[in-house]
Amino acid sequence: MKTILSDKVVRKIAVLLAALFLFPFQGCNYYYKVQTVSKVTALDIRTYDSVNKYMILHQGDSAWNLKNTGVNGDVVCGRIEALPPYRHAYLTTDPTAGNRYRNTDNHNETYILDEVQLYVNDPAVPKFHAGDSVQIACTSIKKAEVYKKAPGRTTASWVIPGVVLPVLIIGGISIAAFSKSSCPLIYIKKDKNFEFAGEIFGGAVYSSLERHDYLPLPGFKSSKHQYKLVISNGLPEIQYINLAELWIVSHPKKSEVLPDRHGRIHSITMPETPVQALSHSGSDILPMVSKPDKSCFLFDEEPSLTGDSSAFNDALLTFSIPEKTDSGKLLIKAGNSMWGDYTYGEFTRLFGNTYGNWIKKQGKEPAEKNIHWKEKQRFALMVYLETKTGWKFMDFFDLIGPLGARDLIMPVDISNALITNTSEYGRTIRIKLESGFKFWDLDYAAMDFSKDTLFTVNYVQPSYAITESGSDVTQDLCRDDNSYYIQKNTGDQGLVVFQDSPDLSGMKKSIFLHTRGYYEHVRNYTNPPDIKQLRTFLIPGRFSKFSYDNHVQFMKNNWAFATENDLP
């Protein structure tokens, strides 16, 4: 089912919706809110700097711009500059409310969404003057106020109402502050609101890595024979969305279905959890992976325990298999970690002011070269089968983004597996999942040895797709070609609507979003590149060791802070 409505009808719908919902509100109802950080850490400052926040330093009744920011231990370094006049407009605000700003052709005040207000009230800190080079201990900074768009009020005027962005807290730091990157975010319409559903084509950070993605949308129901979802740009990135189509799979009610990373759909009827699950060091992780309960194995054992100098981590899964079986389907529920996302941000910082040129160069490299590097660094979750001649690589689970776990499936040929017979578990095989240090969170693992059941698939193109400004991008999303829906700015959103397919007797529906695209991080680093350290990343496993070393340092720097905040 490829064409739902004619081009003429699509254009009419887009124009009508824009006229009814968008145009009366343009440039009017824009609001921001204040996120207050009461204990500012070195990590906070580095995070603000990495996403190009404009830092305003308050001392008494004076305010200054802190430029060329750097962090040395727990000391913030920088240069004091006078604020331009327009930056004085929102120096103070009500932190408990949504506050309005203007966004019109004559009064564009969206710059305030990049501001961070830092308040210093330590008498020991000398009075600031323009041109001063300063060093300020984090303990001298009383608080930080981060100005952010208030989506609940701002988008209330748009055709995309009720979008609730996910708010995750890690160590007292919001995900928006901790995360340096993400992928296009997907929200699905449930009842009256849009709910976060996942991310698409994770890790496709330059054009040569453009790829397909197949996002499960459990619980997604049609309303008035339509499915509605939002594609959103949540962080400083440019997102290039080539294709967005809905797969409506009708299958027997007693089964489930999932597409693998190649787009092949498999049924699930009898999943069986491992009879044994061990980490590389031999620790029992079976309680963590036997059911999807968010109690995860984090691939975080130290090299001293694993004996691996690259800090690679393994999950060794043992499964009982039936007689006369030569294939199975590996099922996992897993996600990329926030720590891995943060570590990648630290890696990009090493490029300094050459980052933009590096991204352009990577976009011209063969995709196979970049994918090979990703595998060698264990960004992808590698899957191996134990055979009579040792561990054999099967395939990998690709990156899915740091904001949520996803159900994943992989067909596994076990015809050459090493089969062990035991009195307790019968015939067993072993599968190994391998990751870089803290790159993945594994919540659940199982195998299904049943044959795929019959099912039907309707491939549904968008009926219409419009942006928050009323632009019609339907044709950009209808096919895999050279036409892209481009989201250039943080906060850009597109509403995409699909028609439902007919119900089939005795069958139920599972919904998947098939997309293709890539995205590019927007970074304006001013530091010079660290060429010596960058060259080390040509070594396989270097990124995993980099992650481990950073984690050791991070825990050392933040132990006192974490301990204090964990006290009852």
N, C-alpha and C positions, 0 to 999 in steps of 0.2 A: 504494500500500500504506500506508494511513493508520493503521489500528489493529492493533497486534500482539498485545497481551494485554488482557483485560478489566480494568476498574478494580479489581475484587475481587482478581484474581490479582496485580496490581501492588502493591496494599497489603500483601498477604501476603508478597510477596518483600521489600519494603522493611522490614517489621517483622522478618522472619527475619534479614536481613542485619544490621540494627541490633543485634539480640539476640546474634548470634554474634560480631560483630566489634567493635562499638563500645562497648556499655554496660559491659563488664568493665574497660575501660581509661579511662573518663572521669575526668579529674582526677588521673591518675597519671603517665603517662610523657610529661612535657613537658620538653624540653631546649633550652638556648640555647648558642650558640657565640660566640666573640670574634673580630672582625675588627680587626686591629691596623694602624693607619696610622702609619708611622714618620716621615713628613714631612708635617705638617699645613699645608695651604695655606688662603688666604682662601676659595677655592672650596669646600673641604671644610666650613668653618664655615658658609658661606651655605647649603650644601646641607642640613646637619644642621638648621639653623634652618627652612628652607623645608618640611621634612617633620615639623616639630614635635618634634624630639628634645629630651629633657630633659638638659641639659648639666651635668655634675658636674666641678668643677675641683679637682684634687688639688695640694696644695702641702705637701711634707713629709708629716707624719702627719695633716694636716687635709684635709677635703673640704668643698666649698661648692657651692651651686647658682649657676650663671651665668645670670642672667635678662636680659630685654630686650636680647638680643644684637644687635649690629650689626657691620658690617665697614667700615672706612675704609682703603682701600688694602690693606696687609698687616697692619693693626692690628685686633685684635678688641676691641670695646667692650661693656660690659655692667655689670650691678649684681650685687654679691655678696650672697647670702642664705644663711641657715642651712638645712641639709638637714632635712626632717622625719625623725623617727625611723625610719620604715619604709624610707627610702631608704638606710640604712646596711647593709641586709642583704646586698647584693651589690656592695659597693664594690671588692672585689678578687676575682679568679677565675682559673682556669687557662686561659690563652689557647690552649692546644694541644688542648683536649678539649671534648666536649659536656657541658655542666653542667645539672643538673636544677633546675627551679623548680616551684612548686606552682600549680595552677589548679583550685581547688575553691570551693564556696560559702563556706567559712569562711576559706580562704587563697588569695585571688586575687593572684598575684604577676606577672601578665602585664605590669605596668607596666615591668618591667626591660627589655622589648624596645624601649622608647623611650629607653633611656639611652645616653649617650655619655660616656665617662670621658676627661677631658683632663688630662694630667700636665704641670705646670710645674715645672722644676727649675733655673731661671735665678736665681742669687744676686742679680742686679740687680733682680729683680721684688720690690717691697715686700710684706711679709706682709699677707695678706688679713684683713679683718674684715667682719662682717655690716654691710650698709648702704653699703659702699664702692662708688663708681663707679670702674671700672678700665679701663685701656687696655693690652692685652698684645700684643706683637709675635708673629706666628706663629712666628718663629724661636725664641721662648722656650718654645714648647709642644713638649715632647720627643716625645710620641706621643699618639694617640687610640685608645681601645678602644671599638668599636661592638658592642653586644650585639644579637644577631639570633637568631631561632628556628633551631634545628638541624633542618631538615626531614627529614633522613635518619633521625634517631632518634625525633623526635616523631611523625611520621606512620607510623612502623613499627607502631604500635599500632592504626592506623585501617584502614578498608576501602580506603584509597587508598595502598598501599605503593609504594615505589620511585620516587616522583616526584622527578625531578632538575631543579631550577630552573636556567635558563641563567645562566652566569657569564661576563660579557663585561667586558673591561678596556679602558678608554680613557685613555691618558695616565697609567696607574698608578692610576686611580680605578675602582672596581667600578661596574657598571651600577646597582646598587641605590643607590649614593651619588650617581651623576651624574644618573640619571633622576628627574624630578620627577613624572612621570605615566606611565601606560600604559593599556592597555585590558584587558578580561578575557583571561587567558592560557589557551591550550589545550594540553593534553598528551594524547598518544595512546598507547595500550597497544601496545608492541612487545616480543615475547618476554615477559620477566618484569618489565620496567620500563616506566614512563611517560616519554616523551620530548617535549620542547618542540616544538610544531608551528606556533605563530603566535599572533596576536592578532585579536580580532574587533571590529567596528564602531569602528575608530579615529577619533578626533576627534569622536565623538558625546558631547560633554562637558556637555550639559544636555538636558533632556527634549525640547525642541523639535527637537533634532537626532537623535532616535531614528531608526535606519535599519536596513535589511537589510544583511547581509554574507554573502559566499560564500567560505569559506576552503578552498583546495585542501589535501588531506591525502595527499600522495604517499607511497607505501610503507605505507599503512594497510591491514593485513590482518585478516580476522576470525579469531577463535580460538574453536573450538567453536560456530561460527555466530553469534558475537557480536562487535560492535565496542565497545570501551570507551574512554572519554575522560574527562578531568578539566577542569572549568572552574574557574579559580583567580583570586582577587583578590591581586595581588602587591604593591600599594603603597597608601598612604593614600587610598582611594577608596570610594565606595558604588556598586556595580554593579547595574544593573537589567536582567535578562535576560528578555526577553519570549518568545522562541521559540528552540528548538534542535532541528533535524531533520537527518537525514543524507540526502544525495542520493547514491544509488548508480547510477552511469551505466555502462551496458554499451555498448561501442562496438568497432568493428573493431580488431584487434590492431596494425595498421600506422598507426593514428592516435592522436592525443591529443585531449582535450576540456578546455575551460575555460568557466566562466560569466563573462559580463561584469558590470559593476557593477549592471546592471538585472535580473540573474538569468536572462538568455538564454544558453543553452549553444551554443558553437561548436566545431567540430572543427578540428584542426590536422593537416595531412598533408604540406605542403611549405613549411616556413618558410624564408625567404631573408633573410639578414643584409643590412645596408646596403652599398652600393658606396662610400659616402662618409659620414662622420660628423664634423661640425665643431662646436666651441663657438661662442658668439656672436663671440668675438674672432678666429675662424678657426683655432684650434688643432685638430690632428687627434686626435679621440677615438675613432676606429674601433677601435684595439686594445683599448680599454676595454669596448666594447659589442658586440663581435663574438661573444663566447661567455660563458656564465655561469660566470665563474671568480673572482668576488669582487674583481676589479680594476675599480673603479667610477668613473664620472664623477660628481663630487660637486656640480655646479652651484655652484662656489665661485670663479668669476672675479670680480675686483674691478671696481667701477664704472669705474675708469680704463681698463680693458680692454674692457668691454662698452659703455661710453658710456651706460649706463642709470642714472639718478640713484636709482632704487629698488633697485638691486643685483639686479634680476631676471637670471636666467641661462637660456640656451637650449642645447638640443641639436638641431642641424639634421641631419636624417637623409635621405639620398638613396637611393631604391630603384629598381631596374630593374623594369619591369612588363611582363607579356605583352600581346600584341595582344588587342583586343576584350574588355577587362576594365574594368568600371566599379565594382568594389567589392573590398575586401580586408579583412584582419584584422590589426591592429597588435598585436604581442606584445612584452611587455617583462618583464624580471625586475628588480624595483626594491623599494626600501623607504624608509621615512622615516628621517631621520638622528637620531642621538642629540643632535646639536647643535640641531636644530629643536625637539626635546623640551625641552632645557635652556632655550632661548630663550623658549619659551612659558611656562615656569615663571617666568622673569624678568619677563615681561609680567604675569602674574597677581599678582606681588608689588607691582606699582604700585597695585593696588586697596587694599592694606593691609587695615585693619579693616572695609572695606565689601565685601570679596570675597564673603561669603556672600549679601548682599543683591543683588549684581550677578548672581550665578548664578541666584537665584530670578527676577530680572527677565528674564534671557536665556531662561529656560525658558518664559516666557509670550510671547516674541516669535514672530512667524510664522517658520516654518522657512525660507521663501524668503529672508527678510532675512538670517538668519545664514549661509545657504549662499552668498548673494551676497557677503557680506563675506569669507568664506573664499576665494572665487574671486579677488576683487580683491586680496587679500593674497598670493595664489599659494601657499596651503597645499596645495591640490590641485595635481596635476601636469596642467597644461593642454595640450591637444593641438590643433594647428592644421594645416590643409592649405593648401599654396600653390596659389592659383587664378589665373586671368588678371587678376582684380581685386585681388589681394593675398592676405594670409593670412586664412583663414576658420576660425573656431572650430568644432571638431568635438564634443568632449566632454572630460571630465576623468577622471583616475584618482583615486579618493578615498583619504583617509588610511588606512594599514593598521597604524600603530603603529611604534615605534622598535626593536623587538627582533629583527626578522628580515625578509628580503626575501621577496617573493611573486611568483609568476607571474600576470600580468594580461593581459587581452585586450580589444580594442575594435574593433568593426566600423567601417570607414571607407568612406564613399561617395566614390569618386574620379571620378565622372562629370564633375565640373566642375574637375578638377585641371589645373594648368598642366603640360603634358607637354613635356619637352625631349628632343630626339633627339641622341644623341652617337655618335660612331664607336666609342668604347670600351665604353659601357654600354647602348647602344640607347635605348629609351624609358624615361625616368626621371621620377619625381615627388619632391617634397620634403615632409617632415612635420617640424613643429617641436614639441618638448616644452619647456614653460616652467615654471620653478619659482622660488620665492623663494630668497634666498641660503642655500645649504646645507640646504635643507629635504628634499631627496631624494638617494638614492644610486642611480644607474642602472647596472646590471650587464650588461644584455643587451637588444638590440632586434632585431626581425625583422618581416617582413610575410609573410602567407600569402594567396595569391590563389586558392586552391582553393575549390570549393563545399563547403558543410557536408555531411558524410556522415550516414547514418542511425544513430541510437542510441536507446536506451530509458533511461528514468529511473524509478527507484523512490524515492519520497519516504517516508522511514521516520521515524515518530515514536519517541521514547524508549520502550523497554520499561519501564524504571524509572530514576529519578534520585533520589539521596539525598545529603545533605550529610555533612560530617565528624562532625556531631553526631547523625546518624541520622534527620533530618527528611526526609520524602518530598516532593519538589518536582516529581514527574513531571508533574502536571497543569499546573503553572506554565509548563512548557516545551513543551507539546504543540501549542499553537496561538498565532497572533498575535491577542492580545486584551488586556484590561486586567489580566491576572493575571501577576505577575512573580516570578521567583526573584531575591531581593535578597541580595547579598553585602555586608554592612555593614562587615566588618572585614578588615584586612589578614591574609592567611593563610586566609581562608575558601575552602573547596574543595567542589565537588560532583562526584560520580561519575555519569556518564550512560552508559547501556548501550543499544545498538541491536541488533536482530536483522538478520542478513544476508539478502540476497535470493538467489533461485536463480541458479546459473550458466547462461549461455546459450552454446550451442555456437559456437565460432569467435570469441567476443567476450572482451574483457577488461574489468575494472572499474576505474573511477576514482572516488574518494570525495571528497565535499565536505561541509563543515559549513555549513548555512544557519542563520543566527541573526538575531535582531532585538533591539535594545536600546539602552541608553545608559548613561553613568556620570557621576558627579560627583566632582571632586577634593575632598578634605577638607583645608582650609587654615585655620589660625588665626593670620593675620598680625596683629600688634599695631601696626604703623606706620600713620600716617595716609595716605590716598590721595594720589597725585601727580596731581591733577586736570588740571593744565596739560599734562603729558606724555600722559596718557590721551586727551585730546581730539585729539591728533595722529594717533591710530590710526584716525580716521575717514577719513583720506586714503588712497586706494588706493596700495598698495605700501609703506606706512609700516612694516609689520611686517618686510618683507624688509630695508629699510634699518636697522631696529632690530637685526636679526640680524647684519648686516654690522658695524655699529658695535660691538656687543658682542663680536664675534669679534676685531676689531682690538684691543680693550682686553684681552680674555682672553689673546691671544697675547703681548701686551706684558707683562702681569703674570706669565705663566707661562713665558716664554722661557728664563729662567735655569734654572728647575726642569726643564723638558723637556730642555734641552741637557745638564745634568748627568746625567740619568738615561739619556740615549742614548749616553753615552760607553762605550767598550768596557772 
